[in-house]
Each structure stands twice: as C-alpha cells, then as structure tokens.
C-alpha cells in the first residue's frame, strides 16, 4: 500500500517508519513531516508547524520596485563589461519600469515621486556615456550603433528629471557607478537589497523586503529571500538597515498639501516644478528709463532655452502699470500680446480660449490708447522703413551702450547712458513731432483671426466649447472695426495735409483694405439679417451695404489675391440672398472662371463654394437649367461610371478629408488638406446640394427622354450622365422598395413624372430630409415654385408620350388633369409646336389641339440612320483614296464638317439643329428635310 495512506496505528509499518526516520526532520521544503509519531504529507502542514518561518505576501508595488532594482543591477554589470547593446535594452527597461511605478494614485490624485534608485541609474548611465565619448575606444559595429543611439536618448531623458538629478547631486551621494565599480558581486547584491530597503521603508514594514543578512542566514539565495523572512532581526542587521536610510531632501513645491505625505516616502526625494517667481514692481519707485531697461531685460531672455513663457507673461503684465507715458504703455502691451502668442502650448494646435480673450482685450486697449492720443502717436509704416538712416546702428542703447557706425568706431559723446537714451528718443519722433511706435496692429489683428479660425477647425462642432468659440467672433469683429476706423482716420488726415506723403498714404489705405478683406470673410456666408444682428452685438449698426462698401475698398487698394477672394465672397453673398442675376453678372465680368485653375487651392475651394451657392440660388428661384449647369461639375462622377457621391463634394468644398481608393496621401499632403478645411458653421449642406442637382436633372431629362422616344431616336445626347446612371440602376429593380435616401426619393419622383403623375412626384421630392436645412419661409417658397415646374414638365411629358394615341386633346381636360390655368396650358403647348417638338395645330372653336400623323416610325428612323452612316463611310473611304493617290481637293463637294454639324443627333447639338430646320409638305422628302438625315442634300 502507498505511503500516502499510512497512519500512526499501523503496526506493519513500524519497521518502515524507523528506517525512514532520517527523513522525519525534513523542513518545509521536504516531502513529509513527523509530528507525534504520525507521518504527514507536506500538503497537510499548517503555518503553525514552524514558528521561525513566515510566508510574506508581496504587493504589486513591491514587485515593481524589485524589478527596478534588478534592472539597475543589470546596468552595473553591463557597464563593467562595456556591453552597449545590452545597456541600451536596460535603459529602455528602466523607463518602462518607471512608467509602471509613476502611475497616478487614484485616491490622492497625485503621482508618486521618482525613486532614488532610478535617478542613480540615470546618473550612472549618463556619466558612462560621457566618459566613453571622451576616451573614444574601439568598439564593434553593434556597440558603436548602440552608443550613438544612447548619446541621443540619454540627454533627452535626463532633461525630464533635471530637478531630481540636481537634488541628488547636491546631497553628495555616490552614484551606482561610483559605489559598485570596484565591488564584488556579493557587495552588489547587498547594495541592491539596501536600495530596496530604502524604497520600502515605510509604516507598513510587514510588506517590505529583507536585507542581505536575512538572505545569508536562510541559505535559500535570492529566490528564498523573497518568500521567507525571520520575524526577529538581529540588532546588528537593524543598525545596518538604519544607517542605510537616506535623509529626505525637501524641495519647494507649489502644492502645500504634499507635505502631509512626506512621512510616507522615506528614502525618496520629492521634486516638483519650480514655482513661478512673481517679481513685484512698484510704479512709484520706477522711472521711464528703468521701465525701458527692465522691458529690454525681459525681452533678451525671450527665446532662450529654459525660459518660462508664463513667467515672462506675468512679468510683462506687472510692468504695464509702471508705464509712464502712453507711448511706453502701448509698446509694453504690444510686447505682452506677442508674449501671449508665444505662450501657446506645444500640444495645442491653436491658442487657448482664455489666453486669446485676454490678448484681444490688450489689443483693444492699444487701439483705444492710439485713438485717444491721435495724432500725437502713430504706428510705424513703410514710409518709416524707407527713410531710416542705415549709417547708424544702435548697440545696447537702452543699457547705456555706444552708437556704432558702419566702420566700427564709436560716435563721440554717446558713451553715457543719458545721451544714448536721448538719441533713441530722437529716432522715435518724426518731422511733424509724432511719436512713432514700432508695431503693426494689422498683422496683430490677422494673427488673432488666424488663431480663431484654427480653433474652429480643430474643435468638435457638437460640443458646447465650439459654441463658446463662435461667440468670440463678435470680439474679433469689434477689434477689426476699431482698427479700420483708426487707419481710415489716419489716411484722411494724411490726405488732407498739403505736403502729403504718397507712400504713407498708400500704405494706410492698403492696410485698411487688408482689414476689410478679413471682415468680408466673416460676413459673406451669413444672410444680411444675421450680419445686422452681429453688428448690433458689437455695438454698431451698419447699413445693408456694409459688405459692398468693404468689398469696394478691397477692389481699390487690395492685392490681387485679396481682390479675387473678395469678388468670390461678394458673389457668394448675392447668391445667398437669391440675387442670382447680380451674382451671374459679377462672375461673368470678373473672368475668374478662366484663370481659376492657375490659382492656389484655397482660392479654388472658394470658387467651388461660390458656384455651388449660385446653383442652389437658381434652384431656389425656380431655374432648373441654370442650377444644373452650376452644379453639374461638382456632382459629376469622379472616376468612370457612377456618381462621385458625397466624398467628392467634401473634397472639392473642403468640408471633410476623404481617402481615395488606390491612392495614398503623404503626411505633408494630409496636413495641408487639414489646414484648408472649412469650419463647420460655414459648411454647405451636402444633402441639399444633391437634392438640387438631381431634381434639376429630373426636370430636364424626363421631357427630353419623352421627346427622344416620340421621335424614335436610338441614341441621344444625355443632359446629365450621373442622373442617367442612377435612373438605369433604379429601373432595373423589379420591385422597388420605399425610398430611404435622397437619391431614392428623386428616382421615385422620376418614375412618377415619366407617367405624368406630378402629384406623386411632388410628394416624393417633398419627403427628402434635406429640406430642413432651409428656413421655413425659404422652404415654403421653393416648394411652391417646384410644384409649378413639376406641373409644367408633367404636361410636356404626357403630351409627348401619349400624342400618338390621341387624335386631339382638350385644353380644359389638360388643365384639370395637371392643375394649371387654361392660359398656361395653351402657352406650354404652343411653345412645343413652335420648337417642333410636337407636330400639331390648334382648333380654336373647340379649344383643343389636333395631332398630325407625320412622326417617323421606328423602321424609318433606323433606315435614315443607316443611310447617314453609309454616307459617312463613303466619304472616309474617298479621303483615304485621295491621300493614297495624291488627289487634289474636292471643291465640288460640300464641306463634311458642315454636313456633320447639321445632324443634331450625331453632334449632340439638338437645339442648333432644330433652329435650322424648315417646314414643308408631307411625305418622305419632308421627313428628310426635317430630321436632317439626307446625306446628299445635307442640312442647308
């Protein structure tokens, strides 16, 4: 029987028990234990069997620190062996282990301090890298590559923990390299345990690791020391661990609440960001020269490495109340605005809202000061740059330096500080006594505009933050109006002077045009009513011609690109207000459609937006042919058959980034495309664009299809290829389901219109969801116009489709069927007869239209087409024969191009062919003359 089932009462096993008595004393790692004469398996042992041995449960935090200590030990070993490839792996492992340790505490909400063992390891690696680079030893290719990588990675990583490294170096404690380069492996292991003891020496000592003395006593090595620990530590070991504790270094911290947790972090250096030093300036103790000197000192630190940008903003803000003159105050505030622009965080793609609002408030104060002190103070312009004397250069004039001429010699009498300041003041005053302030308020305003535009681009449009940033537009427009009024006032003063400077006057007008162009970009996409409300929010009330006045200013004094953009914006605004003919005339007079392909991409996007809005305007006022002409190119298929869909429209209108199949964009192309995206509140509804295009195409295509079918044409010119493609796919469905999207609704309306059911077509078109994009008044007016168009086109389609089945049609019956007045029915049918779309005549006594059976049959149409093709083939063969035999010109023959141009079916110019046709009697000769199919006589 197996020994597993043996008990103390078995007499047969006494000999076996005595023979195995040597195994009864096996410890906890053995197979069994004898207690009270009974042999038990090690699985049945309890923790009370051995009072000296206790099993320790280690937390995840302790295991992470043990991993950090183990990696630091590998760092020391690989430094001794100069194994750079392994050292690079250890460096990456150190950072990975640190990330796990530095996780934010969910209870306190703060990150733990950087462990001292990590800082020691980083210092050790950094010293070894620098010493190796100085010695330049011969290394293998692998080690040399790893060294070069470490040379780049270590300094970058050390800058993140500069405060911790400096604090540790200030204490004078040795690094791992200094402590262990000359020690043996045994001392290394004891040092590691000492570091672990420092890292975990806190109030909960039951979960800390043992030191090296306990490991040597147990005899279990490093593996046993993790799980086994003596309850009682010898006095010498306790004294050793106590002497190894590192005194904590206190560092200035921003959060005073961190001091409460200092007692729980024995052995660590708590390091936080250095607080911003707020220097206090007393205005009564400072003079104008001292303020200028202090301002220059602050500006000299700008752009240097390690300069705190927020601290610079704070210092300049505290220096503003110390200004002694309006000129000095304006200059300081301009520097403050510039510092705030530089203070944008690197992780942000745009200026934060609070920083932007505070900066634009400073800009308004600058304009107010300049306006209050006008004309005593003015800003520099192009004229000042041209008249500057380049023979004298100021070198440290504000700090009492010397004025140096181009030869390098000092000018006499300029070494004193006061004389230099007087020289500076002289250069700041022009011939009229005006104080010149170095700064450009127009460029500052444009920077505000760019930052707000980027904020709109990179903010989610469905969040309250986007709405808050939209409200900032009123502050920007208010600043724009103040800047433009100031510039126009200065220009009027310059123009009224007798000795007016033409350069300065043109510069002022050009700057006013730049501001006006920016204001136009914020107004053109809004209706006039909304623009008036925005002006009221800004505290101003302008007339309805405010946009026109701004545009005229740009047309006179703006640059070429600003003129083109403003012209397109002006056309867009006309189309938005349903002034289609004014917009069309401006577009034709500008000739922008001829040169737009040579313009930059943003200008091309603006052109696409303008043409789209013109198409929507034509659709709203009931002009389907003009609407289709404007929207055809935008909504045309991008590749081959089928429609381009919403993706193509998004790309052309810059309303979204799309990926084309089989084409990958480079990162630079993606960034450029993201920069040119239009903010959400300026978007044009893509569904309504598709609705307008397909509905306009339906109103043009359905009567043309009925006319082609009545004439028996096999091939005809398609007005909208994309519409024909969608219609073919829709007609293939044997059992079409209910419409779901815009395309399905329009195709269902097309099927109804082909039967002459205008009411069904109207109900389908009205069911499109994109009508919600329009206001209630505009939607009602547009649907009423669309209903009238559907009635007329349904009448034309019915007359053409069923004319062969009727001898005559009554006007009153057609009027009742299509809901049109008798006069309207008479007008539509008469126009069809005049255009030779339908061969009929009016019977005035009965008020009915009588049909004439002269339309060709299908066999006759096919025969005429065959004759035309044979004639063309004969002419081609004769030309080939002449080219082969060297024959002369065939002057006796009619020009082949004219003969082809007369055939409206072959050339696709139906209207031109129909305008040259002549009427005549019946018979085949009349048919040939009417359709232009006689190959011998041509279409003369």
JOGI-V485384 format. One line per field, one symbol per residue. phi: phi as a letter, one per 40 degrees, with the letter a starting at -180 (. if undefined). psi: psi as a letter, one per 20 degrees, with the letter a starting at -180 (. if undefined). burial: 1 if it has 24 or more other C-alpha atoms within 12 Angstrom, else 0. Layout:
BEGIN
phi->???
psi->???
burial->???
END
This chain:
BEGIN
phi->.cccccbcccccbccccccbcccccccccccaabbggbcbcccccbcccbccbbcbcccccccccccccccccccccccccfcccccccccccdccccccccccccccgbcccccccccccccccccccccccccfccbcccccccccccccccccccccbccccccccccgcccccccbcbcccccccccccccccccbcbccccbcccccccccccgcgcccccbbaccbbcccccccccccccccbcbcbcccccccccccbcgbbcbbccccccccbbdccbbcccccccccccccccgccgcccccccccccccccccbadcccccccccccccccccccccccacdccccccccccccccccccccbcccbaccaccccccccccbbcbgccbgcccbcdcgccccgbccccccccccccccbcccgcccbcibcccccccccccccccccbbccbbcccccccccccccccccccccccccccccccccccccccccccccccccccccccccccbccbccccccccccccgbbbccccccccccccccbccccccccccccccdcccccgccccccccccccfcccbccccccdcccccccccccccccccccgbcccccccccccccccbgcgccgccccccccfbicbbccgbbccdcccccccccccdccbcbcccccccccccccccccccccccccccgccbacccbccccccccccccccbccccbbccccccccccccccgcccccccccccccccccccccccccccccccccccccccccccccbcccbcabccccccccbgbcccccccccccccccgcacaacbcdcfbbbcbcbcccccccccccccccccccccccccccccccgcccbcccccccccccccccccgbccccccccbciccgccccccccgbccccgbc
psi->qqihjqriiohijhhhghhkhiiijpaiiahrqpokjppqqiijqriihohippppoprhghhhhhhhghhhhhggghghilnhghhhhhghhghghhhhhkqpphghjqqqrpqhhggghggggghhgghhhghlroqrhghgghghghhhhghhhhhhkgggghghhhijqqrhghhihjrrhghghhgghhhhghhjnahmihjrrrahhhghghjjahghhhhqqphppqhhhhhghhhippppppqpqhoiiihhjhiilpjqooprqpqpoopppohiiqrhghggghghgghhipiqpipohhhgggghhiigiiqiqhghgggghghggghhhijpqhipirpqgghghhhhhhhhhghgghhhjpjhprqqahhhhhjqoiipppokhijkaqpprhiiqqpqjjhqgghhhhhghhijpahjjppppoqohghgghhgggghghghhjppikqhhhhhhhhihghghghgggghgghhghghghhiqgmpohghghgghhhhhgghhhhhhihhjqrhghhhhghhhijqorrijghggghhhhhgirrghhggghghhggghghhjkmghggghhghhhkhihjhhirrghhhghgggghghhghghhhjknhghghhhighhjqqhobrrqhahgghgghjlkqpqpqpjppqrhhhgghhhhjqpqhijqpohhhghggghgghghhhghhhhghhhikpgprppgohgghghgghhiiphnpaqqgagghghhhhghhhhijnhghgghghhipiiiiiqrgghgggghghhggghgghhggggghhjhiiqhrppghghghhjkqqhhgghgghhhhghjkhporqqnggilrppqpmjpqrhhhghghhghghhgghggghhghghhgikraqnhiqqphhhhhhhohhhijmghhghhiqqraaarhhhgghgikiohgiam.
burial->0000000000000000100000010001000111000111100000000000000000001101111111111111111101111111011111101101100000000001111111111111111110000000000000100110011001000100111110110000001110010000000111111111111110000011111111100000010111011100000010001001110011100000010001001111111100000000000000011111111101000100000111111111111111100111111111111111111100000111101111111111111011100010111110010000000011111111111000000000011000011011101110000011111111011111111111111110000001001101111111111111111101100100000000011111111111111111111111110010011000000000011101101110110011111111111111111111001101100001100000000111111111111111111111111111111111111000001111111111111111000000000000001011111101111111111111111111111111111111100101111111111001000000000001111111111111111111110111111110000000000110011111111111111111110001111001100111000111011101100111111100000111100111000010011001000100100000000000000000000100111111110001001100100000000011111111100111
END
